[in-house]
Amino acid sequence: MIYREAGQFKTTYGSDQAIFPILQDRIFVGLVLVAAALVPLVADEYWLQAILIPFLIYALAALGLNLLTGYAGQLSLGTGGFMAVGAYSAFKLTTAFPALNILVVFLLSGLIAAGVGLVFGVPSLRIKGFYLAVATLAAQFFLIWLFNKVAWFVNYAPSGTITAPPRTVLGVMVTGPQSSAGVRYFVALGFVVVFALVAKNLVRGRIGRSWMAIRDRDIAAEIIGVRPLQTKLLAFGVSSFYCGIAGAELVFLYLGSAETLAFDIGLSFLVLFMVIIGGLGSVLGSFLGAAFIMLVPIFLTNAPHTLGLNLPVALQKQMELMVFGGLIIFFLIVEPQGLARLWQITKEKLRLWPFPH
Amino acid sequence: MKVRTLLIGALAIALAAGPLALSALAQDKSIFIPLLVYRTGAYAPNGIPSANGFNDYFNLINERDGGINGIKIVFEECETQYDTKQGVECYERLKAKKPVLVNPFSTGITYQLIPKASVDKVVIHSAGYGMTASADGRWFPWVFNFPMTYWSQASAFVKYVGAQEGGMDKLKGKKLVHVYHNSPYGKEANPTLETLAKQFGFELTLLAVDHPGQEQKSTWLQIRRINPNWIYISGWGVMNQVAVKEAASIGFKMDHVVGNWWTGTEVDVIPAGDGAKGYKSMNFHAPGAGFKVHQDIFKHLYDKGNGAGRRDGIGEVLYNRTIINAMLDTEAIRLAMTKFGNKALTGEEVRWGMENLNITEKRLEELGMKGIMRPLRVTCENHEGNGLALVQQWDGKKWNVVSDWIEPMREIVRPKLEEAAVAEGGKLGYTKRDCSKEK
């Protein structure tokens, strides 16, 4: 009854092809954006710093991987490596050119990550499926090894850590310890909103369609004129660009300083799980998956406290891991296509409500 | 179908409400100290005794003395799994309770927290770990790493090797291998060892072991090929046990394998069995449960069933280390109270206490810690204090101290340290403060 498009007539091609063709969706998205903008007014620093900022950053990374794995069908385990490329290039760029706007630095480090992604994407022409996953795994290990081994990347810091230096944009401190969590939140939010919009439009257009054609049947796609090499490489490039920016943000907006361990294989799996649980081939799914993987463990850690149970931390952690693992399996069984599909089913049900047939 | 809907609904609510679930703020008449611990994961073997030490000492102060001058210590554990991201989450969560001081108990997490400390006005005490450069208090007023740093430790190790070889000049041409955890922690000692290798003419090989360190076969094959005279290990967690076992299995002379002070507790050597006999490690305090403070812990906590760990775990190397760490923290708070009054202190006030800390032999005796560590003095310039190192050896059953107190080569370490402080402080946009103006 509430969620129904009856009476909304599309009179132009433009309105028929809009990202959100239904009025209620537009209102909903608008409300979410307004809420996101108002969050710093109500959220305390813990919320911003430990929950929302990492959520936005992981959502961006998941979005990047979703373009590659969900839309173009190329399974990648190199996400952590590509994020590390972004983080280390941002560090090198901003220490070499301190006057360069940090937002430009993020974009440039995304481009560098895209370049690296292109190189490691070349084998995808010949290698498919699980074998490609192994090849990208090589990228992961090689890149982490490289950043650990070559001291130039960390400006010869004896500890091998990179630290986000203080940088301002238009007089506002954006990175470094003095920057406020609210500002960093808005930067992360801005990047995510812009690039989610870009991603949505990419996948609706010619590029996205050629990615999906390659994903569904590469030989058929080739016969109808999709060039596999360019298409796959483009997917690798765009995906790594997203991951690179997310990696730079991870260090500059969230952690403040980092070592290569922050980008180890665990991170690659984490982002892959976000994509799978959220929904392969869905922009919304990237957000839902990131929220699930990020927020559920934090909830599980805090839950016993709220209930007044004073469990030992070790037990609590183990329970958290068990329950979290159980939830992942539960969701994969009830809806193998991810949380995004659940959302879609809910919407369909809402359309019929209260008179289901 | 119903269950499914219910579960999904519950989860949606949980997602929204989850992080809100923060418990109430600490009381006014208490001092809050967060404990970042790791009782699970690859580093738990070392994390558990360490966490128990902190718990027991703070509980002892509360039980026996009714707190510090009547102000109770409130502490809360948070599990980090030695993971920096989880550590940051813990810190941010516990920050709401207004902590005055934090012991990150991980060099990686210390690096994360150093930039935050001065902004949040929380003292960081990384006792015997963390960023070596932060020992220059002029650049890092909020960070303390007494009683000693990694660099001082490494120089003490080289001095010990020199003494064993019969003089520093005998080091020429000797081969040393540093097996280190491939993280900021493990890498800390490298610059010092490299400097000393140049100065004394020994050959240094640096071999990294990747996290978590369960796989070291290739490293030890390489060591067999190099056939070094001495091996220095900077490990942590599972890596320690594996390294000691591997050293024993390649038949290396165990009394020429020396761990740093994070690579020499009971759980590190027991799995290697008899093979570990003769293995040495550095330390800055005595091992064993024979001190008066331990009797107090038995009497006030364990006899009443309030101990944090097992009774026989008391006196383990890491356990002793964290009760010393906790003692230094509480003494700094006590000192700050003499200046600011017996009340719940702020971070700034505790920072003053840390910076003017002076633990005398007499005070150690009053604390029941005579002989467990040396007197310690911290100043504004020197946040490392004047700690000395010693060497302990495993005899198959327990650790025995086998050396005198070793003075680190401060004349070599300190200038390097000040150089590094300029670089590290510069990265964070800090400026050097003038210590003569401090009161």
Interface residues (C-beta under 8 A of the other chain):
Chain A: D44 E45 Y46 W47 Q49 A50 I51 P54 N148 A157 P158 S159 G160 T161 T163 P165 P166 G176 P177 Q178 Y254 L255 G256 S257 A258 E259 T260 L261 A262 D264 A291 F292 L295 V296 I298 F299 L300 T301 N302 A303 H305 T306 P312 V313 A314 Q316 K317 Q318 L327 F330 V334 L342
Chain B: R4 L7 I8 L11 A14 L15 A17 G18 P19 A21 L22 S23 V37 R39 T40 A44 I48 E77 C78 E79 Q81 T84 K85 V88 E89 E92 R93 K95 A96 T107 G108 Y111 Q112 I114 P115 K116 S118 V119 M131 T132 N182 S183 P184 K187 E188 N190 P191 A208 H211 A420 A423 E424 K427 L428 G429
